[in-house]
Amino acid sequence: MTKPKGPDDLLSPEALLQMSGLEFMQGVLSGELAEAAISETLTYGIHAVEDGRVVFRGAPEFSSTNPMGGVHGG
């Protein structure tokens, strides 16, 4: 997958409007399009894309936990 280094690595709103959500997610999975920058911080990525379904996988690290030891937001 392609890691974006800055805003210029992302598609423009006009380009996004030219494709379906499925096409966009397939492009991210194939590495043709940049994945979400936050995916590196939260250690997750797209595992599978099909019509009506996208599967993300990740393994939270200690840096993702809240003060009670639970995964923040999860």
mmCIF file of the N, C-alpha and C atoms, coordinates in Angstrom:
data_MODEL
# 
_entry.id   MODEL 
# 
loop_
_atom_site.group_PDB 
_atom_site.id 
_atom_site.type_symbol 
_atom_site.label_atom_id 
_atom_site.label_alt_id 
_atom_site.label_comp_id 
_atom_site.label_asym_id 
_atom_site.label_entity_id 
_atom_site.label_seq_id 
_atom_site.pdbx_PDB_ins_code 
_atom_site.Cartn_x 
_atom_site.Cartn_y 
_atom_site.Cartn_z 
_atom_site.occupancy 
_atom_site.B_iso_or_equiv 
_atom_site.pdbx_formal_charge 
_atom_site.auth_seq_id 
_atom_site.auth_comp_id 
_atom_site.auth_asym_id 
_atom_site.auth_atom_id 
_atom_site.pdbx_PDB_model_num 
ATOM 1   N N  . MET A 1 1  ? 0.836   -1.182 0.000   1.00 0.00 ? 1  MET A N  1 
ATOM 2   C CA . MET A 1 1  ? 0.000   0.000  0.000   1.00 0.00 ? 1  MET A CA 1 
ATOM 3   C C  . MET A 1 1  ? 0.880   1.244  0.000   1.00 0.00 ? 1  MET A C  1 
ATOM 4   N N  . THR A 1 2  ? 0.360   2.297  -0.550  1.00 0.00 ? 2  THR A N  1 
ATOM 5   C CA . THR A 1 2  ? 1.108   3.528  -0.683  1.00 0.00 ? 2  THR A CA 1 
ATOM 6   C C  . THR A 1 2  ? 0.859   4.428  0.519   1.00 0.00 ? 2  THR A C  1 
ATOM 7   N N  . LYS A 1 3  ? 1.935   4.845  1.182   1.00 0.00 ? 3  LYS A N  1 
ATOM 8   C CA . LYS A 1 3  ? 1.828   5.739  2.333   1.00 0.00 ? 3  LYS A CA 1 
ATOM 9   C C  . LYS A 1 3  ? 1.946   7.178  1.846   1.00 0.00 ? 3  LYS A C  1 
ATOM 10  N N  . PRO A 1 4  ? 0.960   8.024  2.129   1.00 0.00 ? 4  PRO A N  1 
ATOM 11  C CA . PRO A 1 4  ? 1.061   9.422  1.712   1.00 0.00 ? 4  PRO A CA 1 
ATOM 12  C C  . PRO A 1 4  ? 2.056   10.170 2.594   1.00 0.00 ? 4  PRO A C  1 
ATOM 13  N N  . LYS A 1 5  ? 2.810   11.060 1.987   1.00 0.00 ? 5  LYS A N  1 
ATOM 14  C CA . LYS A 1 5  ? 3.776   11.857 2.736   1.00 0.00 ? 5  LYS A CA 1 
ATOM 15  C C  . LYS A 1 5  ? 3.273   13.277 2.960   1.00 0.00 ? 5  LYS A C  1 
ATOM 16  N N  . GLY A 1 6  ? 2.247   13.661 2.231   1.00 0.00 ? 6  GLY A N  1 
ATOM 17  C CA . GLY A 1 6  ? 1.671   14.994 2.367   1.00 0.00 ? 6  GLY A CA 1 
ATOM 18  C C  . GLY A 1 6  ? 0.398   15.106 1.551   1.00 0.00 ? 6  GLY A C  1 
ATOM 19  N N  . PRO A 1 7  ? -0.283  16.241 1.649   1.00 0.00 ? 7  PRO A N  1 
ATOM 20  C CA . PRO A 1 7  ? -1.557  16.425 0.944   1.00 0.00 ? 7  PRO A CA 1 
ATOM 21  C C  . PRO A 1 7  ? -1.468  16.239 -0.567  1.00 0.00 ? 7  PRO A C  1 
ATOM 22  N N  . ASP A 1 8  ? -0.307  16.518 -1.148  1.00 0.00 ? 8  ASP A N  1 
ATOM 23  C CA . ASP A 1 8  ? -0.160  16.363 -2.597  1.00 0.00 ? 8  ASP A CA 1 
ATOM 24  C C  . ASP A 1 8  ? -0.209  14.908 -3.048  1.00 0.00 ? 8  ASP A C  1 
ATOM 25  N N  . ASP A 1 9  ? -0.045  13.968 -2.106  1.00 0.00 ? 9  ASP A N  1 
ATOM 26  C CA . ASP A 1 9  ? -0.110  12.547 -2.440  1.00 0.00 ? 9  ASP A CA 1 
ATOM 27  C C  . ASP A 1 9  ? -1.545  12.019 -2.475  1.00 0.00 ? 9  ASP A C  1 
ATOM 28  N N  . LEU A 1 10 ? -2.503  12.844 -2.078  1.00 0.00 ? 10 LEU A N  1 
ATOM 29  C CA . LEU A 1 10 ? -3.906  12.438 -2.048  1.00 0.00 ? 10 LEU A CA 1 
ATOM 30  C C  . LEU A 1 10 ? -4.625  12.899 -3.306  1.00 0.00 ? 10 LEU A C  1 
ATOM 31  N N  . LEU A 1 11 ? -5.714  12.210 -3.645  1.00 0.00 ? 11 LEU A N  1 
ATOM 32  C CA . LEU A 1 11 ? -6.517  12.612 -4.797  1.00 0.00 ? 11 LEU A CA 1 
ATOM 33  C C  . LEU A 1 11 ? -7.230  13.921 -4.512  1.00 0.00 ? 11 LEU A C  1 
ATOM 34  N N  . SER A 1 12 ? -7.449  14.687 -5.540  1.00 0.00 ? 12 SER A N  1 
ATOM 35  C CA . SER A 1 12 ? -8.229  15.925 -5.405  1.00 0.00 ? 12 SER A CA 1 
ATOM 36  C C  . SER A 1 12 ? -9.699  15.565 -5.243  1.00 0.00 ? 12 SER A C  1 
ATOM 37  N N  . PRO A 1 13 ? -10.489 16.464 -4.657  1.00 0.00 ? 13 PRO A N  1 
ATOM 38  C CA . PRO A 1 13 ? -11.928 16.196 -4.563  1.00 0.00 ? 13 PRO A CA 1 
ATOM 39  C C  . PRO A 1 13 ? -12.554 15.926 -5.930  1.00 0.00 ? 13 PRO A C  1 
ATOM 40  N N  . GLU A 1 14 ? -12.086 16.612 -6.961  1.00 0.00 ? 14 GLU A N  1 
ATOM 41  C CA . GLU A 1 14 ? -12.620 16.404 -8.317  1.00 0.00 ? 14 GLU A CA 1 
ATOM 42  C C  . GLU A 1 14 ? -12.331 14.990 -8.811  1.00 0.00 ? 14 GLU A C  1 
ATOM 43  N N  . ALA A 1 15 ? -11.122 14.503 -8.555  1.00 0.00 ? 15 ALA A N  1 
ATOM 44  C CA . ALA A 1 15 ? -10.763 13.149 -8.979  1.00 0.00 ? 15 ALA A CA 1 
ATOM 45  C C  . ALA A 1 15 ? -11.561 12.105 -8.199  1.00 0.00 ? 15 ALA A C  1 
ATOM 46  N N  . LEU A 1 16 ? -11.767 12.356 -6.917  1.00 0.00 ? 16 LEU A N  1 
ATOM 47  C CA . LEU A 1 16 ? -12.558 11.424 -6.107  1.00 0.00 ? 16 LEU A CA 1 
ATOM 48  C C  . LEU A 1 16 ? -13.977 11.289 -6.626  1.00 0.00 ? 16 LEU A C  1 
ATOM 49  N N  . LEU A 1 17 ? -14.555 12.403 -7.082  1.00 0.00 ? 17 LEU A N  1 
ATOM 50  C CA . LEU A 1 17 ? -15.928 12.382 -7.574  1.00 0.00 ? 17 LEU A CA 1 
ATOM 51  C C  . LEU A 1 17 ? -16.076 11.639 -8.894  1.00 0.00 ? 17 LEU A C  1 
ATOM 52  N N  . GLN A 1 18 ? -14.971 11.339 -9.543  1.00 0.00 ? 18 GLN A N  1 
ATOM 53  C CA . GLN A 1 18 ? -15.006 10.645 -10.825 1.00 0.00 ? 18 GLN A CA 1 
ATOM 54  C C  . GLN A 1 18 ? -15.015 9.120  -10.666 1.00 0.00 ? 18 GLN A C  1 
ATOM 55  N N  . MET A 1 19 ? -14.931 8.627  -9.428  1.00 0.00 ? 19 MET A N  1 
ATOM 56  C CA . MET A 1 19 ? -14.904 7.174  -9.222  1.00 0.00 ? 19 MET A CA 1 
ATOM 57  C C  . MET A 1 19 ? -15.884 6.774  -8.134  1.00 0.00 ? 19 MET A C  1 
ATOM 58  N N  . SER A 1 20 ? -16.258 5.518  -8.164  1.00 0.00 ? 20 SER A N  1 
ATOM 59  C CA . SER A 1 20 ? -17.140 4.986  -7.121  1.00 0.00 ? 20 SER A CA 1 
ATOM 60  C C  . SER A 1 20 ? -16.326 4.721  -5.860  1.00 0.00 ? 20 SER A C  1 
ATOM 61  N N  . GLY A 1 21 ? -17.018 4.509  -4.752  1.00 0.00 ? 21 GLY A N  1 
ATOM 62  C CA . GLY A 1 21 ? -16.332 4.136  -3.524  1.00 0.00 ? 21 GLY A CA 1 
ATOM 63  C C  . GLY A 1 21 ? -15.588 2.820  -3.674  1.00 0.00 ? 21 GLY A C  1 
ATOM 64  N N  . LEU A 1 22 ? -16.180 1.879  -4.398  1.00 0.00 ? 22 LEU A N  1 
ATOM 65  C CA . LEU A 1 22 ? -15.535 0.587  -4.639  1.00 0.00 ? 22 LEU A CA 1 
ATOM 66  C C  . LEU A 1 22 ? -14.242 0.781  -5.425  1.00 0.00 ? 22 LEU A C  1 
ATOM 67  N N  . GLU A 1 23 ? -14.286 1.579  -6.476  1.00 0.00 ? 23 GLU A N  1 
ATOM 68  C CA . GLU A 1 23 ? -13.083 1.835  -7.275  1.00 0.00 ? 23 GLU A CA 1 
ATOM 69  C C  . GLU A 1 23 ? -11.993 2.490  -6.422  1.00 0.00 ? 23 GLU A C  1 
ATOM 70  N N  . PHE A 1 24 ? -12.400 3.429  -5.579  1.00 0.00 ? 24 PHE A N  1 
ATOM 71  C CA . PHE A 1 24 ? -11.443 4.107  -4.709  1.00 0.00 ? 24 PHE A CA 1 
ATOM 72  C C  . PHE A 1 24 ? -10.771 3.106  -3.765  1.00 0.00 ? 24 PHE A C  1 
ATOM 73  N N  . MET A 1 25 ? -11.569 2.291  -3.085  1.00 0.00 ? 25 MET A N  1 
ATOM 74  C CA . MET A 1 25 ? -11.014 1.340  -2.123  1.00 0.00 ? 25 MET A CA 1 
ATOM 75  C C  . MET A 1 25 ? -10.164 0.275  -2.814  1.00 0.00 ? 25 MET A C  1 
ATOM 76  N N  . GLN A 1 26 ? -10.543 -0.146 -4.013  1.00 0.00 ? 26 GLN A N  1 
ATOM 77  C CA . GLN A 1 26 ? -9.722  -1.094 -4.774  1.00 0.00 ? 26 GLN A CA 1 
ATOM 78  C C  . GLN A 1 26 ? -8.375  -0.464 -5.132  1.00 0.00 ? 26 GLN A C  1 
ATOM 79  N N  . GLY A 1 27 ? -8.400  0.828  -5.464  1.00 0.00 ? 27 GLY A N  1 
ATOM 80  C CA . GLY A 1 27 ? -7.160  1.545  -5.768  1.00 0.00 ? 27 GLY A CA 1 
ATOM 81  C C  . GLY A 1 27 ? -6.244  1.644  -4.566  1.00 0.00 ? 27 GLY A C  1 
ATOM 82  N N  . VAL A 1 28 ? -6.811  1.855  -3.400  1.00 0.00 ? 28 VAL A N  1 
ATOM 83  C CA . VAL A 1 28 ? -6.007  1.894  -2.171  1.00 0.00 ? 28 VAL A CA 1 
ATOM 84  C C  . VAL A 1 28 ? -5.415  0.510  -1.894  1.00 0.00 ? 28 VAL A C  1 
ATOM 85  N N  . LEU A 1 29 ? -6.233  -0.532 -2.003  1.00 0.00 ? 29 LEU A N  1 
ATOM 86  C CA . LEU A 1 29 ? -5.755  -1.885 -1.751  1.00 0.00 ? 29 LEU A CA 1 
ATOM 87  C C  . LEU A 1 29 ? -4.626  -2.270 -2.706  1.00 0.00 ? 29 LEU A C  1 
ATOM 88  N N  . SER A 1 30 ? -4.738  -1.899 -3.962  1.00 0.00 ? 30 SER A N  1 
ATOM 89  C CA . SER A 1 30 ? -3.727  -2.266 -4.952  1.00 0.00 ? 30 SER A CA 1 
ATOM 90  C C  . SER A 1 30 ? -2.446  -1.433 -4.834  1.00 0.00 ? 30 SER A C  1 
ATOM 91  N N  . GLY A 1 31 ? -2.507  -0.320 -4.088  1.00 0.00 ? 31 GLY A N  1 
ATOM 92  C CA . GLY A 1 31 ? -1.348  0.563  -3.968  1.00 0.00 ? 31 GLY A CA 1 
ATOM 93  C C  . GLY A 1 31 ? -1.325  1.657  -5.003  1.00 0.00 ? 31 GLY A C  1 
ATOM 94  N N  . GLU A 1 32 ? -2.306  1.657  -5.901  1.00 0.00 ? 32 GLU A N  1 
ATOM 95  C CA . GLU A 1 32 ? -2.395  2.701  -6.931  1.00 0.00 ? 32 GLU A CA 1 
ATOM 96  C C  . GLU A 1 32 ? -2.726  4.052  -6.302  1.00 0.00 ? 32 GLU A C  1 
ATOM 97  N N  . LEU A 1 33 ? -3.516  4.035  -5.230  1.00 0.00 ? 33 LEU A N  1 
ATOM 98  C CA . LEU A 1 33 ? -3.897  5.250  -4.510  1.00 0.00 ? 33 LEU A CA 1 
ATOM 99  C C  . LEU A 1 33 ? -3.359  5.178  -3.086  1.00 0.00 ? 33 LEU A C  1 
ATOM 100 N N  . ALA A 1 34 ? -3.104  6.338  -2.504  1.00 0.00 ? 34 ALA A N  1 
ATOM 101 C CA . ALA A 1 34 ? -2.568  6.401  -1.145  1.00 0.00 ? 34 ALA A CA 1 
ATOM 102 C C  . ALA A 1 34 ? -3.615  5.995  -0.121  1.00 0.00 ? 34 ALA A C  1 
ATOM 103 N N  . GLU A 1 35 ? -3.160  5.269  0.891   1.00 0.00 ? 35 GLU A N  1 
ATOM 104 C CA . GLU A 1 35 ? -4.048  4.907  1.997   1.00 0.00 ? 35 GLU A CA 1 
ATOM 105 C C  . GLU A 1 35 ? -4.170  6.084  2.953   1.00 0.00 ? 35 GLU A C  1 
ATOM 106 N N  . ALA A 1 36 ? -4.998  5.955  3.957   1.00 0.00 ? 36 ALA A N  1 
ATOM 107 C CA . ALA A 1 36 ? -5.176  7.014  4.946   1.00 0.00 ? 36 ALA A CA 1 
ATOM 108 C C  . ALA A 1 36 ? -3.897  7.171  5.761   1.00 0.00 ? 36 ALA A C  1 
ATOM 109 N N  . ALA A 1 37 ? -3.442  8.398  5.949   1.00 0.00 ? 37 ALA A N  1 
ATOM 110 C CA . ALA A 1 37 ? -2.228  8.648  6.723   1.00 0.00 ? 37 ALA A CA 1 
ATOM 111 C C  . ALA A 1 37 ? -2.357  8.116  8.150   1.00 0.00 ? 37 ALA A C  1 
ATOM 112 N N  . ILE A 1 38 ? -3.542  8.175  8.718   1.00 0.00 ? 38 ILE A N  1 
ATOM 113 C CA . ILE A 1 38 ? -3.763  7.719  10.088  1.00 0.00 ? 38 ILE A CA 1 
ATOM 114 C C  . ILE A 1 38 ? -3.571  6.214  10.238  1.00 0.00 ? 38 ILE A C  1 
ATOM 115 N N  . SER A 1 39 ? -3.627  5.471  9.133   1.00 0.00 ? 39 SER A N  1 
ATOM 116 C CA . SER A 1 39 ? -3.481  4.015  9.219   1.00 0.00 ? 39 SER A CA 1 
ATOM 117 C C  . SER A 1 39 ? -2.104  3.610  9.734   1.00 0.00 ? 39 SER A C  1 
ATOM 118 N N  . GLU A 1 40 ? -1.099  4.405  9.463   1.00 0.00 ? 40 GLU A N  1 
ATOM 119 C CA . GLU A 1 40 ? 0.229   4.087  9.980   1.00 0.00 ? 40 GLU A CA 1 
ATOM 120 C C  . GLU A 1 40 ? 0.283   4.328  11.487  1.00 0.00 ? 40 GLU A C  1 
ATOM 121 N N  . THR A 1 41 ? -0.296  5.410  11.934  1.00 0.00 ? 41 THR A N  1 
ATOM 122 C CA . THR A 1 41 ? -0.320  5.731  13.360  1.00 0.00 ? 41 THR A CA 1 
ATOM 123 C C  . THR A 1 41 ? -1.091  4.684  14.151  1.00 0.00 ? 41 THR A C  1 
ATOM 124 N N  . LEU A 1 42 ? -2.230  4.260  13.613  1.00 0.00 ? 42 LEU A N  1 
ATOM 125 C CA . LEU A 1 42 ? -3.091  3.303  14.316  1.00 0.00 ? 42 LEU A CA 1 
ATOM 126 C C  . LEU A 1 42 ? -2.831  1.859  13.916  1.00 0.00 ? 42 LEU A C  1 
ATOM 127 N N  . THR A 1 43 ? -1.838  1.629  13.093  1.00 0.00 ? 43 THR A N  1 
ATOM 128 C CA . THR A 1 43 ? -1.373  0.303  12.658  1.00 0.00 ? 43 THR A CA 1 
ATOM 129 C C  . THR A 1 43 ? -2.486  -0.585 12.097  1.00 0.00 ? 43 THR A C  1 
ATOM 130 N N  . TYR A 1 44 ? -3.183  -0.078 11.099  1.00 0.00 ? 44 TYR A N  1 
ATOM 131 C CA . TYR A 1 44 ? -4.180  -0.882 10.407  1.00 0.00 ? 44 TYR A CA 1 
ATOM 132 C C  . TYR A 1 44 ? -4.055  -0.661 8.909   1.00 0.00 ? 44 TYR A C  1 
ATOM 133 N N  . GLY A 1 45 ? -4.640  -1.562 8.152   1.00 0.00 ? 45 GLY A N  1 
ATOM 134 C CA . GLY A 1 45 ? -4.639  -1.429 6.706   1.00 0.00 ? 45 GLY A CA 1 
ATOM 135 C C  . GLY A 1 45 ? -5.804  -2.173 6.103   1.00 0.00 ? 45 GLY A C  1 
ATOM 136 N N  . ILE A 1 46 ? -6.024  -1.945 4.836   1.00 0.00 ? 46 ILE A N  1 
ATOM 137 C CA . ILE A 1 46 ? -7.104  -2.624 4.126   1.00 0.00 ? 46 ILE A CA 1 
ATOM 138 C C  . ILE A 1 46 ? -6.639  -4.031 3.778   1.00 0.00 ? 46 ILE A C  1 
ATOM 139 N N  . HIS A 1 47 ? -7.458  -4.992 4.103   1.00 0.00 ? 47 HIS A N  1 
ATOM 140 C CA . HIS A 1 47 ? -7.135  -6.398 3.845   1.00 0.00 ? 47 HIS A CA 1 
ATOM 141 C C  . HIS A 1 47 ? -7.889  -6.935 2.626   1.00 0.00 ? 47 HIS A C  1 
ATOM 142 N N  . ALA A 1 48 ? -9.148  -6.533 2.453   1.00 0.00 ? 48 ALA A N  1 
ATOM 143 C CA . ALA A 1 48 ? -9.962  -7.042 1.341   1.00 0.00 ? 48 ALA A CA 1 
ATOM 144 C C  . ALA A 1 48 ? -11.004 -5.998 0.956   1.00 0.00 ? 48 ALA A C  1 
ATOM 145 N N  . VAL A 1 49 ? -11.332 -5.975 -0.325  1.00 0.00 ? 49 VAL A N  1 
ATOM 146 C CA . VAL A 1 49 ? -12.349 -5.060 -0.863  1.00 0.00 ? 49 VAL A CA 1 
ATOM 147 C C  . VAL A 1 49 ? -13.223 -5.844 -1.825  1.00 0.00 ? 49 VAL A C  1 
ATOM 148 N N  . GLU A 1 50 ? -14.530 -5.754 -1.626  1.00 0.00 ? 50 GLU A N  1 
ATOM 149 C CA . GLU A 1 50 ? -15.475 -6.337 -2.561  1.00 0.00 ? 50 GLU A CA 1 
ATOM 150 C C  . GLU A 1 50 ? -16.739 -5.488 -2.543  1.00 0.00 ? 50 GLU A C  1 
ATOM 151 N N  . ASP A 1 51 ? -17.616 -5.726 -3.452  1.00 0.00 ? 51 ASP A N  1 
ATOM 152 C CA . ASP A 1 51 ? -18.838 -4.941 -3.550  1.00 0.00 ? 51 ASP A CA 1 
ATOM 153 C C  . ASP A 1 51 ? -19.606 -4.988 -2.228  1.00 0.00 ? 51 ASP A C  1 
ATOM 154 N N  . GLY A 1 52 ? -19.761 -3.849 -1.587  1.00 0.00 ? 52 GLY A N  1 
ATOM 155 C CA . GLY A 1 52 ? -20.511 -3.755 -0.338  1.00 0.00 ? 52 GLY A CA 1 
ATOM 156 C C  . GLY A 1 52 ? -19.741 -4.114 0.914   1.00 0.00 ? 52 GLY A C  1 
ATOM 157 N N  . ARG A 1 53 ? -18.412 -4.349 0.786   1.00 0.00 ? 53 ARG A N  1 
ATOM 158 C CA . ARG A 1 53 ? -17.652 -4.793 1.964   1.00 0.00 ? 53 ARG A CA 1 
ATOM 159 C C  . ARG A 1 53 ? -16.179 -4.407 1.832   1.00 0.00 ? 53 ARG A C  1 
ATOM 160 N N  . VAL A 1 54 ? -15.637 -3.839 2.915   1.00 0.00 ? 54 VAL A N  1 
ATOM 161 C CA . VAL A 1 54 ? -14.205 -3.569 3.016   1.00 0.00 ? 54 VAL A CA 1 
ATOM 162 C C  . VAL A 1 54 ? -13.745 -4.102 4.368   1.00 0.00 ? 54 VAL A C  1 
ATOM 163 N N  . VAL A 1 55 ? -12.664 -4.857 4.361   1.00 0.00 ? 55 VAL A N  1 
ATOM 164 C CA . VAL A 1 55 ? -12.136 -5.432 5.599   1.00 0.00 ? 55 VAL A CA 1 
ATOM 165 C C  . VAL A 1 55 ? -10.812 -4.751 5.928   1.00 0.00 ? 55 VAL A C  1 
ATOM 166 N N  . PHE A 1 56 ? -10.737 -4.222 7.151   1.00 0.00 ? 56 PHE A N  1 
ATOM 167 C CA . PHE A 1 56 ? -9.508  -3.621 7.663   1.00 0.00 ? 56 PHE A CA 1 
ATOM 168 C C  . PHE A 1 56 ? -8.933  -4.567 8.707   1.00 0.00 ? 56 PHE A C  1 
ATOM 169 N N  . ARG A 1 57 ? -7.604  -4.639 8.771   1.00 0.00 ? 57 ARG A N  1 
ATOM 170 C CA . ARG A 1 57 ? -6.941  -5.442 9.803   1.00 0.00 ? 57 ARG A CA 1 
ATOM 171 C C  . ARG A 1 57 ? -5.869  -4.587 10.460  1.00 0.00 ? 57 ARG A C  1 
ATOM 172 N N  . GLY A 1 58 ? -5.697  -4.831 11.730  1.00 0.00 ? 58 GLY A N  1 
ATOM 173 C CA . GLY A 1 58 ? -4.663  -4.119 12.456  1.00 0.00 ? 58 GLY A CA 1 
ATOM 174 C C  . GLY A 1 58 ? -4.394  -4.773 13.786  1.00 0.00 ? 58 GLY A C  1 
ATOM 175 N N  . ALA A 1 59 ? -3.296  -4.388 14.377  1.00 0.00 ? 59 ALA A N  1 
ATOM 176 C CA . ALA A 1 59 ? -2.922  -4.873 15.702  1.00 0.00 ? 59 ALA A CA 1 
ATOM 177 C C  . ALA A 1 59 ? -2.551  -3.657 16.532  1.00 0.00 ? 59 ALA A C  1 
ATOM 178 N N  . PRO A 1 60 ? -3.438  -3.239 17.434  1.00 0.00 ? 60 PRO A N  1 
ATOM 179 C CA . PRO A 1 60 ? -3.147  -2.042 18.209  1.00 0.00 ? 60 PRO A CA 1 
ATOM 180 C C  . PRO A 1 60 ? -1.889  -2.210 19.054  1.00 0.00 ? 60 PRO A C  1 
ATOM 181 N N  . GLU A 1 61 ? -1.145  -1.139 19.146  1.00 0.00 ? 61 GLU A N  1 
ATOM 182 C CA . GLU A 1 61 ? 0.049   -1.125 19.973  1.00 0.00 ? 61 GLU A CA 1 
ATOM 183 C C  . GLU A 1 61 ? -0.257  -0.391 21.274  1.00 0.00 ? 61 GLU A C  1 
ATOM 184 N N  . PHE A 1 62 ? 0.659   -0.432 22.214  1.00 0.00 ? 62 PHE A N  1 
ATOM 185 C CA . PHE A 1 62 ? 0.449   0.221  23.502  1.00 0.00 ? 62 PHE A CA 1 
ATOM 186 C C  . PHE A 1 62 ? 0.121   1.703  23.332  1.00 0.00 ? 62 PHE A C  1 
ATOM 187 N N  . SER A 1 63 ? 0.689   2.338  22.324  1.00 0.00 ? 63 SER A N  1 
ATOM 188 C CA . SER A 1 63 ? 0.450   3.772  22.101  1.00 0.00 ? 63 SER A CA 1 
ATOM 189 C C  . SER A 1 63 ? -1.004  4.079  21.751  1.00 0.00 ? 63 SER A C  1 
ATOM 190 N N  . SER A 1 64 ? -1.794  3.059  21.442  1.00 0.00 ? 64 SER A N  1 
ATOM 191 C CA . SER A 1 64 ? -3.213  3.234  21.118  1.00 0.00 ? 64 SER A CA 1 
ATOM 192 C C  . SER A 1 64 ? -4.120  3.080  22.328  1.00 0.00 ? 64 SER A C  1 
ATOM 193 N N  . THR A 1 65 ? -3.546  2.830  23.496  1.00 0.00 ? 65 THR A N  1 
ATOM 194 C CA . THR A 1 65 ? -4.380  2.585  24.673  1.00 0.00 ? 65 THR A CA 1 
ATOM 195 C C  . THR A 1 65 ? -4.699  3.866  25.442  1.00 0.00 ? 65 THR A C  1 
ATOM 196 N N  . ASN A 1 66 ? -5.799  3.809  26.185  1.00 0.00 ? 66 ASN A N  1 
ATOM 197 C CA . ASN A 1 66 ? -6.178  4.929  27.046  1.00 0.00 ? 66 ASN A CA 1 
ATOM 198 C C  . ASN A 1 66 ? -5.588  4.693  28.444  1.00 0.00 ? 66 ASN A C  1 
ATOM 199 N N  . PRO A 1 67 ? -5.798  5.609  29.389  1.00 0.00 ? 67 PRO A N  1 
ATOM 200 C CA . PRO A 1 67 ? -5.197  5.453  30.718  1.00 0.00 ? 67 PRO A CA 1 
ATOM 201 C C  . PRO A 1 67 ? -5.650  4.201  31.487  1.00 0.00 ? 67 PRO A C  1 
ATOM 202 N N  . MET A 1 68 ? -6.735  3.579  31.052  1.00 0.00 ? 68 MET A N  1 
ATOM 203 C CA . MET A 1 68 ? -7.210  2.362  31.723  1.00 0.00 ? 68 MET A CA 1 
ATOM 204 C C  . MET A 1 68 ? -6.681  1.097  31.043  1.00 0.00 ? 68 MET A C  1 
ATOM 205 N N  . GLY A 1 69 ? -5.871  1.249  29.990  1.00 0.00 ? 69 GLY A N  1 
ATOM 206 C CA . GLY A 1 69 ? -5.275  0.110  29.306  1.00 0.00 ? 69 GLY A CA 1 
ATOM 207 C C  . GLY A 1 69 ? -6.087  -0.443 28.166  1.00 0.00 ? 69 GLY A C  1 
ATOM 208 N N  . GLY A 1 70 ? -7.272  0.136  27.893  1.00 0.00 ? 70 GLY A N  1 
ATOM 209 C CA . GLY A 1 70 ? -8.095  -0.299 26.766  1.00 0.00 ? 70 GLY A CA 1 
ATOM 210 C C  . GLY A 1 70 ? -7.690  0.415  25.492  1.00 0.00 ? 70 GLY A C  1 
ATOM 211 N N  . VAL A 1 71 ? -7.983  -0.200 24.377  1.00 0.00 ? 71 VAL A N  1 
ATOM 212 C CA . VAL A 1 71 ? -7.683  0.440  23.097  1.00 0.00 ? 71 VAL A CA 1 
ATOM 213 C C  . VAL A 1 71 ? -8.604  1.640  22.931  1.00 0.00 ? 71 VAL A C  1 
ATOM 214 N N  . HIS A 1 72 ? -8.037  2.799  22.744  1.00 0.00 ? 72 HIS A N  1 
ATOM 215 C CA . HIS A 1 72 ? -8.810  4.021  22.626  1.00 0.00 ? 72 HIS A CA 1 
ATOM 216 C C  . HIS A 1 72 ? -9.733  3.953  21.419  1.00 0.00 ? 72 HIS A C  1 
ATOM 217 N N  . GLY A 1 73 ? -11.005 4.225  21.638  1.00 0.00 ? 73 GLY A N  1 
ATOM 218 C CA . GLY A 1 73 ? -11.976 4.225  20.552  1.00 0.00 ? 73 GLY A CA 1 
ATOM 219 C C  . GLY A 1 73 ? -12.437 2.841  20.157  1.00 0.00 ? 73 GLY A C  1 
ATOM 220 N N  . GLY A 1 74 ? -11.921 1.834  20.734  1.00 0.00 ? 74 GLY A N  1 
ATOM 221 C CA . GLY A 1 74 ? -12.301 0.479  20.357  1.00 0.00 ? 74 GLY A CA 1 
ATOM 222 C C  . GLY A 1 74 ? -12.755 -0.263 21.536  1.00 0.00 ? 74 GLY A C  1 
# 
